[in-house]
């Protein structure tokens, strides 16, 4: 009987069974993002599970690579793309939502589970600072102070001076 859908678990460098991972921008191709396992409580063929990336929006930025010698549970690594033409650039995109779909081989109808992982791109200091204009002229508005000066002369005359703005 096939009455259990696969259970998907993500383990990242941040935490076990996490929903968040981090990857450095411009990381080398094939960098580790998360360990993905999927298991099914059914038995026999009904418990055999395979997983795929479900998102077409990822545009080849990530790959789900099966690990060898899978026995009872599906065992994968989520990695950055191994194609050199695909770079993860934080200035272009700062977050990815990666959805993994896992299906069992149950009969009469296979069951499928989906689980999402948010992958944040960590910024690197890879861009020089740039001014928006070739010349910048600062402008500071300060209230005009009023100064009152009293001057006494020997002739007993008093002068008041307040500078004009």
MONORWO-V620317 format. One record per pair of residues at least 12 apart in sequence whose C-alpha atoms are under 8 Angstrom apart, sorted by sequence separation. I is the first residue (numbers start at 0). GAP is how many residues later the second one is. If there is no record, write none. Layout:
BEGIN
i=I gap=GAP
i=I gap=GAP
END
This chain:
BEGIN
i=20 gap=12
i=51 gap=12
i=63 gap=12
i=64 gap=12
i=100 gap=12
i=101 gap=12
i=147 gap=12
i=148 gap=12
i=20 gap=13
i=37 gap=13
i=63 gap=13
i=64 gap=13
i=100 gap=13
i=147 gap=13
i=148 gap=13
i=63 gap=14
i=64 gap=14
i=99 gap=14
i=100 gap=14
i=146 gap=14
i=147 gap=14
i=62 gap=15
i=63 gap=15
i=98 gap=15
i=99 gap=15
i=146 gap=15
i=61 gap=16
i=62 gap=16
i=98 gap=16
i=99 gap=16
i=145 gap=16
i=146 gap=16
i=61 gap=17
i=62 gap=17
i=98 gap=17
i=145 gap=17
i=61 gap=18
i=62 gap=18
i=97 gap=18
i=98 gap=18
i=60 gap=19
i=61 gap=19
i=62 gap=19
i=96 gap=19
i=97 gap=19
i=12 gap=20
i=60 gap=20
i=96 gap=20
i=97 gap=20
i=11 gap=21
i=12 gap=21
i=59 gap=21
i=96 gap=21
i=97 gap=21
i=143 gap=21
i=11 gap=22
i=95 gap=22
i=96 gap=22
i=10 gap=23
i=11 gap=23
i=50 gap=23
i=94 gap=23
i=95 gap=23
i=9 gap=24
i=10 gap=24
i=47 gap=24
i=48 gap=24
i=49 gap=24
i=94 gap=24
i=95 gap=24
i=9 gap=25
i=10 gap=25
i=46 gap=25
i=47 gap=25
i=48 gap=25
i=60 gap=25
i=94 gap=25
i=95 gap=25
i=9 gap=26
i=47 gap=26
i=59 gap=26
i=60 gap=26
i=93 gap=26
i=94 gap=26
i=8 gap=27
i=9 gap=27
i=60 gap=27
i=93 gap=27
i=7 gap=28
i=8 gap=28
i=92 gap=28
i=93 gap=28
i=7 gap=29
i=8 gap=29
i=7 gap=30
i=6 gap=31
i=7 gap=31
i=89 gap=31
i=5 gap=32
i=6 gap=32
i=88 gap=32
i=89 gap=32
i=5 gap=33
i=6 gap=33
i=38 gap=33
i=39 gap=33
i=87 gap=33
i=89 gap=33
i=5 gap=34
i=38 gap=34
i=4 gap=35
i=5 gap=35
i=37 gap=35
i=38 gap=35
i=3 gap=36
i=4 gap=36
i=36 gap=36
i=37 gap=36
i=3 gap=37
i=36 gap=37
i=37 gap=37
i=3 gap=38
i=35 gap=38
i=36 gap=38
i=57 gap=38
i=2 gap=39
i=35 gap=39
i=36 gap=39
i=1 gap=40
i=34 gap=40
i=35 gap=40
i=57 gap=40
i=0 gap=41
i=5 gap=41
i=34 gap=41
i=35 gap=41
i=34 gap=42
i=35 gap=42
i=5 gap=43
i=33 gap=43
i=34 gap=43
i=54 gap=43
i=1 gap=44
i=32 gap=44
i=33 gap=44
i=53 gap=44
i=54 gap=44
i=0 gap=45
i=31 gap=45
i=32 gap=45
i=33 gap=45
i=52 gap=45
i=53 gap=45
i=54 gap=45
i=31 gap=46
i=32 gap=46
i=52 gap=46
i=53 gap=46
i=31 gap=47
i=32 gap=47
i=52 gap=47
i=53 gap=47
i=30 gap=48
i=31 gap=48
i=51 gap=48
i=52 gap=48
i=29 gap=49
i=30 gap=49
i=50 gap=49
i=51 gap=49
i=29 gap=50
i=30 gap=50
i=50 gap=50
i=51 gap=50
i=28 gap=51
i=29 gap=51
i=50 gap=51
i=27 gap=52
i=28 gap=52
i=29 gap=52
i=49 gap=52
i=50 gap=52
i=26 gap=53
i=28 gap=53
i=48 gap=53
i=49 gap=53
i=28 gap=54
i=48 gap=54
i=49 gap=54
i=28 gap=55
i=48 gap=55
i=47 gap=56
i=48 gap=56
i=46 gap=57
i=47 gap=57
i=28 gap=58
i=45 gap=58
i=46 gap=58
i=47 gap=58
i=45 gap=59
i=46 gap=59
i=26 gap=60
i=44 gap=60
i=45 gap=60
i=25 gap=61
i=26 gap=61
i=44 gap=61
i=45 gap=61
i=24 gap=62
i=25 gap=62
i=24 gap=63
i=25 gap=63
i=23 gap=64
i=24 gap=64
i=37 gap=64
i=39 gap=64
i=45 gap=64
i=24 gap=65
i=7 gap=94
i=5 gap=96
i=20 gap=96
i=22 gap=96
i=24 gap=96
i=5 gap=97
i=18 gap=97
i=19 gap=97
i=20 gap=97
i=21 gap=97
i=22 gap=97
i=23 gap=97
i=24 gap=97
i=4 gap=98
i=5 gap=98
i=18 gap=98
i=19 gap=98
i=20 gap=98
i=21 gap=98
i=22 gap=98
i=23 gap=98
i=24 gap=98
i=4 gap=99
i=17 gap=99
i=18 gap=99
i=19 gap=99
i=20 gap=99
i=21 gap=99
i=22 gap=99
i=23 gap=99
i=24 gap=99
i=19 gap=100
i=21 gap=100
i=23 gap=100
i=1 gap=104
i=0 gap=105
i=1 gap=105
i=5 gap=105
i=7 gap=105
i=0 gap=106
i=1 gap=106
i=4 gap=106
i=5 gap=106
i=6 gap=106
i=7 gap=106
i=1 gap=107
i=3 gap=107
i=4 gap=107
i=5 gap=107
i=7 gap=107
i=9 gap=107
i=1 gap=108
i=4 gap=108
i=1 gap=109
END
